[in-house]
Amino acid sequence: MHVLRQHPDVVVVGSGITGAACAESLTRRGVRVTVLDRGPLASGTTACGEGNLLVSDKAPGPELALAQASLRRWPALLAELAEELGPRKAACEYEPKGGLVVALGERDVPGLRAFAAAQRAAGVEVRDLSAADVPAYEPGVTRRARAAAFYPEDAQLQPVLAATALLAAVRARGGRVRTGVRATGVHHGADGRVRALLTDEGPVPCGAVVNACGPWAGSFAEAAGAPLPVLPRRGLVLVTAPLPPGTVRHKVYDADYAAAVGSGHADLQTSTVVEATRAGTVLIGSSRERVGFDERVRLRVLRELARKAAALFPALRDVHALRAYGGFRPYTPDHLPVIGEDPRRPGLWHAGGHEGAGIGLAAATGELLAELYAGQPPHLAPEPFRVDRPGLSTEEDPCRT
């Protein structure tokens, strides 16, 4: 442990899983870091996540490469935290349970097979299953299933526990974590470089600021003088009463899930996702719609989720739903996160736009940002995630609020 001098080198804005991962990676390299959040720790998008660490829903390309790096990093990172903090503080219910993608109709089978073949060529481990194979993996799945693909690399963890473990490591290394402080912009010198983070409690002098504000990253970027098209995309999840162990063994979803994830439509889209927690409850998703920061829970969306889940797992028809919750995912027009320094405002760094994949992508995102900040060779190509890439447009979105 080392004691921080008066001012940090870097201020990370946002204590969710991405901000926590960036702060952990930076402090591991000896960087002096302060993490600020306007609310309680990990209380935004991270608290509304299912904790998925997935490769099964990502087509070959930069996001899949980031996911593969992150899935490799998570087990090692958790082991390092357990050694540093002790197993209890580092526990976050990590479970390499695997994912099962199911084709319910014959017309879905060719697409499922083609998607799996492309991923396999990109280094993803995937097993093609026939209809007869499915019950051995998930006995509760409907007998209407025509085929499936199993992804043994898919995993799950409890996202709030993971974020707080990362932040505990930051504190143990001398970093500071402060809540109830609202970031309002940045102060920069005559050369355009960041000199301080502006907050409602006054300026915090620093050499760099990391924008890890999740779905609010676009608003903060604009306040910092470097607009980004990161917008909220609303999602809802149903939670059932506890069910017997083994009712749902893996993360299971319909073959149309990947298409919904990659869609840019603002209107409501739903696709079936079902998975169990260690407590025995079952999480049912997923929905996506761009409605700004409208927090209303719409009954029609929950009905649609329940209907589709019961079609995939018929036994769920007679199960009580205990509650529903929703959250805002940080969406970008080209469905890729933004990771790196902003050339328009030197010293301003971005780590956001992961949409619903932030939990799974956080470990590699934190490493990549810290490598770039420290001038180290990056463990994967950073160019697809740069701020000034062609796929990002700063045109105003009609759903932005």
PyMOL commands that set and color helices and strands:
alter all, ss='L'
color gray80, all
select helices_A, chain A and resi 17-28+45-48+62-85+87-90+106-121+134-137+159-172+214-223+257-262+299-312+314-318+355-374+383-385
alter helices_A, ss='H'
color red, helices_A
select strands_A, chain A and resi 10-13+33-37+52-53+99-103+127-130+147-151+155-156+176-179+183-188+194-199+204-205+208-211+231-240+251-254+269-276+282-288+321-331+338-341+348-352
alter strands_A, ss='S'
color yellow, strands_A
deselect
rebuild
show_as cartoon
